[in-house]
Amino acid sequence: MTNEEFEKKWAENRKEILANNEDYQRITQSYNGSGWIDYVIFIAGFVICENYTKTIVNSIVLQYLLALVGMLVIWLGYRLIKSLFNSKQTLAELEEKIKQQYKDSIGG
């Protein structure tokens, strides 16, 4: 099978093959950031930062602005840590690996 024939076959079957791969689906789901835990982190981050800024700043507006910034920093830190533990591969790397496995399985 030539490389051109394989690429055509891969284009036809790509979605189905990737949909059936557990690792690919797990990584895809980890990219979605709208889980309930994200909302809990937002609220907890705001409460923690709000309580902390009360001791530093007297202005209520500044307290809430600093609490919002702190909330975002805490949430971004959570997302960074979550991404480090979820996977060592990117979707592109994993797709190339799956593509190579598919090529080997059909004898290309």
Wavefront OBJ file of the C-alpha trace (Angstrom):
o trace
v 0.000 0.000 0.000
v 1.433 3.371 -0.959
v 1.594 6.279 1.414
v -1.000 8.138 -0.649
v -3.452 5.219 -0.428
v -2.898 4.979 3.307
v -3.518 8.709 3.812
v -6.790 8.400 1.918
v -7.841 5.407 4.020
v -6.786 7.225 7.218
v -8.855 10.275 6.240
v -11.898 8.035 5.724
v -11.557 6.169 9.037
v -9.855 8.752 11.285
v -12.906 9.832 13.307
v -14.040 6.285 13.998
v -10.579 5.068 14.983
v -9.958 8.014 17.328
v -13.446 7.680 18.834
v -12.665 4.068 19.767
v -9.332 4.869 21.430
v -9.653 5.216 25.218
v -6.487 7.276 25.718
v -7.494 9.738 23.009
v -10.963 10.161 24.530
v -9.538 10.607 28.046
v -7.177 13.357 26.913
v -9.953 15.029 24.911
v -12.174 15.070 27.994
v -9.373 16.525 30.112
v -9.271 19.570 27.804
v -12.832 20.461 28.770
v -12.721 22.848 31.709
v -16.355 23.097 32.664
v -16.675 20.383 35.280
v -18.334 20.966 38.641
v -14.961 20.935 40.395
v -13.952 24.034 38.437
v -16.876 25.946 39.944
v -15.971 24.733 43.425
v -12.374 25.913 42.890
v -13.646 29.308 41.694
v -15.855 29.793 44.757
v -13.299 28.475 47.248
v -10.563 30.605 45.680
v -12.702 33.719 45.937
v -13.645 33.058 49.574
v -10.041 32.368 50.575
v -8.730 35.440 48.791
v -11.536 37.648 50.090
v -10.809 36.660 53.681
v -7.100 37.238 53.149
v -7.487 40.651 51.480
v -9.629 41.957 54.366
v -6.499 41.980 56.508
v -4.403 43.773 53.877
v -6.615 46.413 52.235
v -9.309 48.652 53.732
v -11.072 49.562 50.471
v -13.951 47.194 49.709
v -13.628 47.665 45.950
v -9.926 46.876 46.066
v -10.611 43.860 48.288
v -13.011 42.389 45.735
v -10.727 43.146 42.799
v -7.800 41.469 44.542
v -10.059 38.539 45.502
v -11.085 38.141 41.841
v -7.456 38.179 40.715
v -6.549 35.674 43.432
v -9.474 33.469 42.438
v -8.254 33.372 38.828
v -4.681 32.622 39.904
v -5.858 29.741 42.110
v -8.038 28.352 39.302
v -5.229 28.598 36.740
v -2.895 26.863 39.191
v -5.448 24.089 39.610
v -5.740 23.688 35.820
v -1.951 23.564 35.471
v -1.582 20.896 38.154
v -4.496 18.923 36.693
v -2.944 18.956 33.225
v 0.425 17.809 34.568
v -1.126 14.768 36.230
v -3.554 13.825 33.443
v -1.240 13.004 30.582
v 2.297 13.228 29.347
v 1.189 13.227 25.712
v -0.606 15.827 23.645
v -3.475 14.946 21.352
v -1.276 15.442 18.294
v 1.396 13.060 19.617
v -1.178 10.445 20.522
v -2.912 10.777 17.146
v 0.398 10.177 15.356
v 0.965 7.077 17.498
v -2.536 5.779 16.725
v -2.040 6.538 13.033
v 1.208 4.543 13.011
v -0.471 1.623 14.806
v -3.286 1.706 12.237
v -0.761 1.776 9.406
v 1.044 -1.238 10.882
v -2.224 -3.138 11.427
v -3.331 -2.834 7.794
v 0.094 -3.683 6.495
v 1.017 -0.254 5.196
l 1 2 3 4 5 6 7 8 9 10 11 12 13 14 15 16 17 18 19 20 21 22 23 24 25 26 27 28 29 30 31 32 33 34 35 36 37 38 39 40 41 42 43 44 45 46 47 48 49 50 51 52 53 54 55 56 57 58 59 60 61 62 63 64 65 66 67 68 69 70 71 72 73 74 75 76 77 78 79 80 81 82 83 84 85 86 87 88 89 90 91 92 93 94 95 96 97 98 99 100 101 102 103 104 105 106 107 108
